[in-house]
Amino acid sequence: MIHFVGAGSGATDLITLRGAKHLESADVIIYAGSLVNPELLALAKQGCEIHNSATMTLEEVIEVMLRAEAEGLKTVRLHTGDPCLYGAIREQMDILDEHGIEYDYTPGVSSFCGAAAALKAEYTLPEVSQSVIITRLEGRTPVPSGEAMAKMASHGCSMVIFLSTGMLERLQAELIAGGAYTEDTPAALVYKATWPDEKVFRCTVGTLAQTAADNNITKTALVCVGGFLDSAYDRSKLYDPTFSTEYRKASAH
């Protein structure tokens, strides 16, 4: 059995109980290099075979999985955050399907959740934004034409932008080109969310690049953009005494 496990966003105690149990009983662990907190490998049992996939190709990762499976060993593929986001897990699963090898998937805490915690923020605020766009700027790897950054930014909702810290001047221009954001729209850089060396820098769309340069932030940071960072909002109806729900009747006060 191959177990895909989300390691969480950085802090070792943010891995799920299920994920930790898989690590403790694994015979083989293939972990996603510098993206996964190496302290999690301390959960591995004596004699566990450990591979750093940062130095491996897809074919080499699969080769390790197939060999371990043939030997009746338990393999954990340890990905950063939750691997459903930029985890490149589908291509691994498709190959395992071709070989008739069973696998399962344990979710993890994504860094976009860790960033909200670092910012002490809520992405969805009444009358501010009820949607979150998780995306990235096109770089060496393309994005579908319908998902160009300016088009995504045109909605004006809360945005969390991955894998774009090295292209912030272009990101600023694309965000503003969308028409819903201005140079003064609140923004933030969250470096290594939930790791021990986490850093948070609040700024605006127009000062993203300068803020990163001033603080020597070149990678491993999320860009958060939108009014959720600094806007007036309406009170939630969920706990409003004048609003009836299935569990509570509205009162007159």
C-alpha positions as CSV (number, residue, x, y, z in Angstrom):
1,M,0.0,0.0,0.0
2,I,1.2,3.5,-0.9
3,H,0.0,6.2,1.5
4,F,0.0,9.8,0.2
5,V,0.2,12.1,3.3
6,G,-0.1,15.8,3.7
7,A,2.7,16.9,6.1
8,G,0.9,20.2,7.0
9,S,2.2,23.7,6.4
10,G,5.3,23.5,8.5
11,A,4.8,23.1,12.2
12,T,5.4,19.5,13.1
13,D,2.3,19.3,15.3
14,L,0.0,20.3,12.4
15,I,0.3,16.9,10.8
16,T,-2.9,14.9,11.3
17,L,-3.0,12.0,13.8
18,R,-3.6,9.6,10.8
19,G,-0.6,11.0,8.9
20,A,1.7,10.7,12.0
21,K,0.6,7.1,12.4
22,H,1.5,6.3,8.8
23,L,4.9,7.9,9.3
24,E,5.5,5.9,12.4
25,S,4.8,2.5,10.7
26,A,6.3,3.2,7.3
27,D,9.1,1.0,5.9
28,V,9.8,3.6,3.2
29,I,9.3,7.4,3.3
30,I,9.6,9.6,0.2
31,Y,9.4,13.2,1.3
32,A,9.2,16.4,-0.6
33,G,12.6,17.9,0.2
34,S,12.9,21.4,1.7
35,L,9.2,21.9,1.6
36,V,8.5,19.4,4.4
37,N,9.8,20.0,7.9
38,P,12.6,17.5,8.3
39,E,11.7,17.2,12.0
40,L,8.8,15.0,11.0
41,L,11.2,12.3,9.9
42,A,12.0,11.8,13.6
43,L,8.7,9.9,13.7
44,A,10.1,7.2,11.4
45,K,10.9,3.9,12.9
46,Q,14.4,2.4,13.2
47,G,15.6,1.1,9.8
48,C,13.0,3.1,7.7
49,E,14.3,3.8,4.3
50,I,14.1,7.6,3.6
51,H,14.3,9.3,0.2
52,N,14.4,13.1,-0.6
53,S,12.3,13.6,-3.7
54,A,13.8,17.0,-4.3
55,T,16.7,15.2,-6.1
56,M,14.5,12.7,-7.9
57,T,12.4,12.6,-11.1
58,L,8.9,11.2,-11.2
59,E,10.3,8.0,-12.7
60,E,12.7,7.6,-9.8
61,V,10.0,8.1,-7.3
62,I,7.8,5.5,-8.9
63,E,10.7,3.1,-9.1
64,V,11.1,3.3,-5.3
65,M,7.4,2.8,-4.8
66,L,7.2,-0.3,-7.2
67,R,10.3,-1.9,-5.6
68,A,8.9,-1.4,-2.1
69,E,5.5,-2.7,-3.1
70,A,7.1,-5.8,-4.6
71,E,8.9,-6.4,-1.3
72,G,5.7,-6.1,0.7
73,L,6.8,-2.8,2.3
74,K,4.6,0.1,3.4
75,T,5.5,3.3,1.6
76,V,4.5,6.9,2.7
77,R,4.8,9.6,0.1
78,L,5.0,12.7,2.2
79,H,4.0,16.0,0.5
80,T,4.0,19.5,1.8
81,G,0.7,21.1,3.1
82,D,-2.2,19.3,1.5
83,P,-1.0,17.7,-1.7
84,C,-4.2,18.5,-3.6
85,L,-2.6,22.0,-4.1
86,Y,0.4,22.0,-6.4
87,G,1.4,18.5,-5.1
88,A,1.8,16.7,-8.5
89,I,0.1,13.7,-7.0
90,R,-2.3,12.9,-9.9
91,E,0.5,11.8,-12.1
92,Q,1.8,9.5,-9.4
93,M,-1.6,8.0,-8.8
94,D,-2.3,7.4,-12.5
95,I,0.9,5.4,-12.8
96,L,0.0,3.4,-9.7
97,D,-3.4,2.7,-11.2
98,E,-1.7,1.4,-14.3
99,H,0.3,-1.1,-12.2
100,G,-2.8,-2.1,-10.1
101,I,-1.2,-0.8,-6.9
102,E,-3.5,0.4,-4.1
103,Y,-3.0,3.7,-2.4
104,D,-4.8,6.1,-0.2
105,Y,-4.5,9.8,0.7
106,T,-4.4,11.5,4.0
107,P,-5.1,15.3,3.8
108,G,-3.0,17.9,5.5
109,V,-3.2,21.5,6.6
110,S,-2.5,23.7,3.6
111,S,-0.2,26.7,3.9
112,F,-3.1,28.9,2.7
113,C,-4.8,28.0,6.0
114,G,-1.5,28.6,7.8
115,A,-1.2,32.0,6.3
116,A,-4.7,33.0,7.5
117,A,-3.7,31.9,11.0
118,A,-0.5,33.9,10.8
119,L,-2.5,37.0,9.7
120,K,-5.3,36.3,12.3
121,A,-7.6,36.8,9.3
122,E,-10.8,35.3,7.8
123,Y,-10.9,35.1,4.0
124,T,-14.7,35.2,3.8
125,L,-16.2,38.3,5.4
126,P,-19.9,39.4,4.8
127,E,-20.1,42.2,2.2
128,V,-16.3,42.0,1.6
129,S,-15.6,38.6,0.0
130,Q,-17.4,35.2,0.0
131,S,-14.9,33.5,-2.3
132,V,-11.2,32.7,-2.2
133,I,-9.1,32.3,-5.3
134,I,-6.0,30.1,-4.9
135,T,-3.7,30.5,-7.9
136,R,-0.2,31.3,-9.1
137,L,1.4,33.6,-11.6
138,E,2.5,32.0,-14.9
139,G,6.3,31.5,-14.9
140,R,8.3,28.6,-16.4
141,T,5.2,26.5,-16.0
142,P,2.2,27.9,-17.9
143,V,-1.3,28.3,-16.7
144,P,-4.5,27.9,-18.8
145,S,-5.3,31.1,-20.7
146,G,-8.6,31.6,-18.9
147,E,-6.7,31.7,-15.6
148,A,-4.3,34.5,-16.4
149,M,-3.6,36.5,-13.2
150,A,-5.4,39.7,-14.4
151,K,-8.6,37.6,-15.1
152,M,-8.4,36.0,-11.7
153,A,-7.9,39.4,-10.1
154,S,-10.9,41.0,-11.9
155,H,-13.2,39.3,-9.4
156,G,-11.9,41.4,-6.5
157,C,-12.4,38.5,-4.0
158,S,-9.8,37.2,-1.5
159,M,-6.7,35.8,-3.2
160,V,-3.9,33.6,-2.1
161,I,-1.1,33.4,-4.6
162,F,1.4,30.5,-4.5
163,L,4.8,30.1,-6.2
164,S,5.1,33.8,-7.3
165,T,7.4,35.5,-4.8
166,G,10.2,35.8,-7.3
167,M,8.0,37.7,-9.8
168,L,6.3,40.3,-7.6
169,E,6.7,43.3,-9.9
170,R,4.9,41.5,-12.6
171,L,2.4,40.2,-10.1
172,Q,1.6,43.7,-9.0
173,A,1.0,44.8,-12.5
174,E,-1.3,41.9,-13.3
175,L,-3.3,42.3,-10.1
176,I,-3.9,46.0,-10.9
177,A,-4.7,45.2,-14.6
178,G,-7.6,43.1,-13.4
179,G,-9.4,46.3,-12.5
180,A,-10.8,45.3,-9.1
181,Y,-7.7,46.1,-7.1
182,T,-5.6,49.3,-6.9
183,E,-2.1,50.0,-5.7
184,D,-3.7,50.7,-2.2
185,T,-5.5,47.4,-1.9
186,P,-4.4,45.6,1.2
187,A,-1.9,42.8,0.7
188,A,0.5,40.7,2.8
189,L,3.5,38.4,2.4
190,V,3.5,35.4,4.7
191,Y,6.9,33.7,4.7
192,K,7.0,30.0,5.8
193,A,3.6,30.0,7.4
194,T,3.5,28.0,10.7
195,W,7.3,27.2,10.6
196,P,9.4,28.4,13.5
197,D,10.9,31.2,11.4
198,E,7.5,32.4,10.1
199,K,7.3,36.1,9.1
200,V,4.4,38.3,8.2
201,F,4.7,41.5,6.2
202,R,1.6,43.6,5.7
203,C,1.7,46.0,2.7
204,T,-0.4,46.9,-0.3
205,V,-0.6,45.6,-3.8
206,G,1.5,48.5,-5.0
207,T,4.3,47.8,-2.5
208,L,4.6,44.0,-2.7
209,A,7.9,43.9,-4.6
210,Q,9.5,46.6,-2.4
211,T,8.3,44.9,0.8
212,A,9.9,41.7,-0.3
213,A,13.1,43.4,-1.3
214,D,13.3,45.3,2.0
215,N,13.0,42.1,3.9
216,N,15.0,39.8,1.7
217,I,12.0,37.6,0.9
218,T,12.7,35.7,-2.4
219,K,10.8,32.4,-2.1
220,T,8.7,30.2,0.2
221,A,6.1,33.0,0.8
222,L,2.5,33.3,0.0
223,V,0.9,36.5,-1.3
224,C,-2.4,37.4,0.2
225,V,-4.6,40.1,-1.4
226,G,-8.0,41.6,-0.7
227,G,-10.2,43.6,1.5
228,F,-10.4,40.8,4.0
229,L,-7.1,42.1,5.3
230,D,-8.3,45.6,6.2
231,S,-12.0,46.4,5.5
232,A,-15.2,47.1,7.4
233,Y,-17.6,44.2,7.2
234,D,-21.1,43.2,8.2
235,R,-21.8,41.0,11.2
236,S,-22.4,37.3,10.3
237,K,-26.0,36.3,10.3
238,L,-25.1,32.9,11.8
239,Y,-24.9,34.3,15.4
240,D,-27.2,37.4,14.9
241,P,-30.0,37.2,17.5
242,T,-32.5,38.6,15.0
243,F,-31.8,35.8,12.5
244,S,-33.6,32.5,12.8
245,T,-31.7,29.2,12.1
246,E,-32.7,25.5,12.3
247,Y,-31.4,25.5,15.9
248,R,-32.4,28.9,17.2
249,K,-35.4,31.2,16.8
250,A,-34.9,34.9,16.3
251,S,-35.5,37.2,19.1
252,A,-36.9,40.8,19.0
253,H,-33.6,42.2,20.4
